[in-house]
Amino acid sequence: MQDDEQHIVTEEARSGSTPHIVRYILGISLPLVVIGMLIVLWAYYKG
């Protein structure tokens, strides 16, 4: 066991910014995929 452990705050450990662009991409792409699958299913059962 080491007694000289260092604890740093999260912002220092990341060493960069954390934009929340992944949330936006997921929020946009998930409905688009669902709509696309519904169109494919509709076309399959119609024809």
Distance bins in CASP14 RR format, pairs under 12 A and 6 or more apart:
PFRMAT RR
TARGET T0000
AUTHOR 0000-0000-0000
RMODE 2
METHOD distances of the structure
MODEL  1
6 12 0 0 0 0 0 1 0 0 0 0 0
6 13 0 0 0 0 0 1 0 0 0 0 0
7 13 0 0 0 0 1 0 0 0 0 0 0
8 14 0 0 0 0 1 0 0 0 0 0 0
8 15 0 0 0 0 0 1 0 0 0 0 0
9 15 0 0 0 0 0 1 0 0 0 0 0
10 16 0 0 0 0 0 1 0 0 0 0 0
10 18 0 0 0 0 1 0 0 0 0 0 0
11 17 0 0 0 0 1 0 0 0 0 0 0
11 18 0 0 0 0 1 0 0 0 0 0 0
19 25 0 0 0 0 0 1 0 0 0 0 0
20 26 0 0 0 0 0 1 0 0 0 0 0
20 27 0 0 0 0 0 1 0 0 0 0 0
21 27 0 0 0 0 0 1 0 0 0 0 0
21 28 0 0 0 0 0 1 0 0 0 0 0
21 29 0 0 0 0 0 1 0 0 0 0 0
22 28 0 0 0 0 0 1 0 0 0 0 0
22 29 0 0 0 0 0 1 0 0 0 0 0
22 30 0 0 0 0 0 1 0 0 0 0 0
23 29 0 0 0 0 0 1 0 0 0 0 0
23 30 0 0 0 0 0 1 0 0 0 0 0
24 30 0 0 0 0 0 1 0 0 0 0 0
25 31 0 0 0 0 0 1 0 0 0 0 0
25 32 0 0 0 0 0 1 0 0 0 0 0
25 33 0 0 0 0 0 1 0 0 0 0 0
26 32 0 0 0 0 0 1 0 0 0 0 0
26 33 0 0 0 0 0 1 0 0 0 0 0
27 33 0 0 0 0 0 1 0 0 0 0 0
27 34 0 0 0 0 0 1 0 0 0 0 0
28 34 0 0 0 0 0 1 0 0 0 0 0
28 35 0 0 0 0 0 1 0 0 0 0 0
29 35 0 0 0 0 0 1 0 0 0 0 0
29 36 0 0 0 0 0 1 0 0 0 0 0
30 36 0 0 0 0 0 1 0 0 0 0 0
30 37 0 0 0 0 0 1 0 0 0 0 0
31 37 0 0 0 0 0 1 0 0 0 0 0
31 38 0 0 0 0 0 1 0 0 0 0 0
32 38 0 0 0 0 0 1 0 0 0 0 0
32 39 0 0 0 0 0 1 0 0 0 0 0
33 39 0 0 0 0 0 1 0 0 0 0 0
33 40 0 0 0 0 0 1 0 0 0 0 0
34 40 0 0 0 0 0 1 0 0 0 0 0
34 41 0 0 0 0 0 1 0 0 0 0 0
35 41 0 0 0 0 0 1 0 0 0 0 0
35 42 0 0 0 0 0 1 0 0 0 0 0
36 42 0 0 0 0 1 0 0 0 0 0 0
36 43 0 0 0 0 1 0 0 0 0 0 0
36 44 0 0 0 0 0 1 0 0 0 0 0
37 43 0 0 0 0 0 1 0 0 0 0 0
37 44 0 0 0 0 0 1 0 0 0 0 0
38 44 0 0 0 0 0 1 0 0 0 0 0
38 45 0 0 0 0 0 1 0 0 0 0 0
39 45 0 0 0 0 0 1 0 0 0 0 0
39 46 0 0 0 0 0 1 0 0 0 0 0
40 46 0 0 0 0 0 1 0 0 0 0 0
40 47 0 0 0 0 0 1 0 0 0 0 0
41 47 0 0 0 0 0 1 0 0 0 0 0
END
